[in-house]
């Protein structure tokens, strides 16, 4: 499955900004692996001193951004798995702003965050590699919107790219 094959009816318009970050001619698997390499590159230059940095009052710390990215990847994995396995349950949305303080990310060590994120991404790569083309096309309902397994994978990559861009721009990584 490649981005240009996605059906716009299979995702809420909110996610278009994430989809637009992706080249249209690359497969989900290759994009996940490329994104992992970029993620590892960015994580390798973060120092422990930067974890508590906030680019403005009221904004998330770098540790909170990393934890948010991990949490969202896991939620997207769960959604994709449910739909791929033909679970017809309507899946709920989530309040990412409520997750951040509850995560207590600022007490975490840099190496733990890095390792967890890489492990979660490897798990995503393995999960999506296990899906057949038919499974990637399956649709379900997430937060009252139709979506497909493949779309969730591409959105996950776009979400990571979005935050990596912010880290570079706002957190001076």
C-alpha positions in Angstrom: 0.0 0.0 0.0 1.3 3.5 -0.9 0.0 6.9 0.1 -1.3 7.8 -3.3 -3.7 4.8 -3.1 -5.4 6.1 0.1 -9.1 6.9 -0.1 -9.8 10.3 1.4 -13.1 8.9 2.6 -11.1 6.5 4.9 -9.9 9.2 7.3 -11.1 12.5 8.9 -9.8 15.7 7.2 -7.9 16.6 10.4 -5.3 13.9 9.5 -4.7 15.4 6.0 -1.8 17.5 7.3 -0.1 14.3 8.5 -0.8 12.4 5.2 0.5 15.4 3.2 4.0 15.0 4.9 4.4 11.7 3.1 5.7 11.0 -0.4 2.9 9.4 -2.5 5.0 6.7 -4.1 6.5 4.9 -1.1 5.0 1.8 0.7 3.9 1.8 4.3 6.7 -0.6 5.3 9.4 1.5 3.7 8.1 4.7 5.2 7.9 3.1 8.7 11.6 2.0 8.4 12.7 5.4 7.0 10.9 7.2 9.7 12.5 5.0 12.3 16.0 5.9 11.0 15.1 9.6 11.2 13.7 9.1 14.6 16.8 7.4 15.8 18.9 10.2 14.3 17.0 12.9 16.1 16.9 10.9 19.4 20.7 10.4 19.2 21.4 14.2 19.5 19.0 14.9 22.4 20.9 15.5 25.7 19.5 14.9 29.2 19.7 18.6 29.9 17.2 19.3 27.0 14.5 17.0 28.5 12.9 19.7 30.6 13.2 22.4 27.9 9.9 24.2 27.0 10.1 26.6 24.1 7.4 28.8 25.7 5.5 29.0 29.0 2.6 26.4 29.0 4.1 24.3 26.2 5.1 20.7 26.7 8.6 19.9 27.8 10.8 17.9 25.4 10.2 14.8 27.7 6.4 15.3 27.4 6.6 15.6 23.6 8.5 12.3 23.4 6.1 10.6 25.8 3.2 11.9 23.7 4.7 10.5 20.6 5.1 7.1 22.3 1.6 7.1 23.6 0.0 8.1 20.3 2.0 5.4 18.5 0.6 2.8 20.9 -2.9 4.0 20.5 -2.6 3.9 16.8 -1.3 0.4 17.0 -4.2 -0.7 19.1 -6.7 0.9 16.6 -5.0 -0.8 13.6 -5.0 -4.2 15.3 -8.7 -4.0 16.3 -9.7 -3.1 12.8 -7.4 -5.6 11.1 -8.8 -8.4 13.2 -12.4 -7.4 12.2 -13.4 -6.1 15.6 -16.5 -4.0 14.7 -16.4 -2.1 18.0 -16.5 1.7 17.5 -13.2 2.8 18.9 -13.1 6.0 21.1 -11.0 9.1 20.6 -8.6 10.2 23.3 -7.7 13.4 25.0 -3.9 13.8 24.3 -3.8 16.9 26.5 -5.0 14.8 29.5 -2.4 12.1 28.8 0.5 14.4 29.0 0.4 15.4 32.7 -0.8 11.9 33.7 2.2 10.4 32.0 4.6 12.1 34.4 7.1 12.2 31.6 9.3 14.8 33.3 10.4 12.2 35.9 11.7 9.9 33.1 15.3 9.5 32.1 16.3 10.2 28.5 17.7 6.8 27.8 14.4 5.2 28.9 12.3 7.4 26.6 14.6 6.8 23.7 14.6 3.0 24.2 10.9 2.9 24.7 10.2 4.9 21.5 12.5 2.8 19.4 10.9 -0.4 20.8 7.4 0.9 20.1 8.3 1.8 16.6 9.9 -1.6 15.9 6.6 -3.1 17.2 4.7 -0.9 14.7 6.9 -2.1 11.9 6.4 -5.7 12.9 2.6 -5.2 13.3 2.1 -3.6 9.9 4.4 -6.2 8.2 2.1 -8.9 9.6 -1.0 -7.4 7.9 -2.0 -8.7 4.5 -3.1 -6.2 1.8 -6.7 -7.1 2.6 -6.2 -6.3 6.3 -4.6 -2.9 5.4 -7.8 -2.1 3.4 -10.2 -3.0 6.2 -12.1 -0.2 7.7 -13.6 0.6 11.1 -14.8 3.5 13.1 -12.5 5.5 15.3 -13.8 8.6 17.1 -17.0 8.4 15.1 -15.0 8.5 11.8 -14.4 5.8 9.2 -10.7 4.8 8.8 -8.7 2.0 7.5 -5.8 0.0 8.9 -3.3 1.3 6.3 -4.4 4.9 6.9 -3.7 4.6 10.6 -0.2 3.4 9.7 0.4 6.4 7.4 -1.1 8.8 10.0 1.3 7.4 12.6 4.3 8.2 10.4 3.0 11.7 9.6 2.3 12.3 13.3 5.9 11.4 14.1 7.2 13.6 11.3 5.1 16.5 12.5 6.7 16.3 16.0 10.2 15.7 14.7 9.8 18.9 12.7 8.6 20.7 15.8 11.6 19.3 17.8 14.0 20.7 15.2 12.3 24.0 14.9 11.0 24.8 18.4 13.3 22.7 20.6 16.4 23.4 18.6 17.3 19.8 18.2 
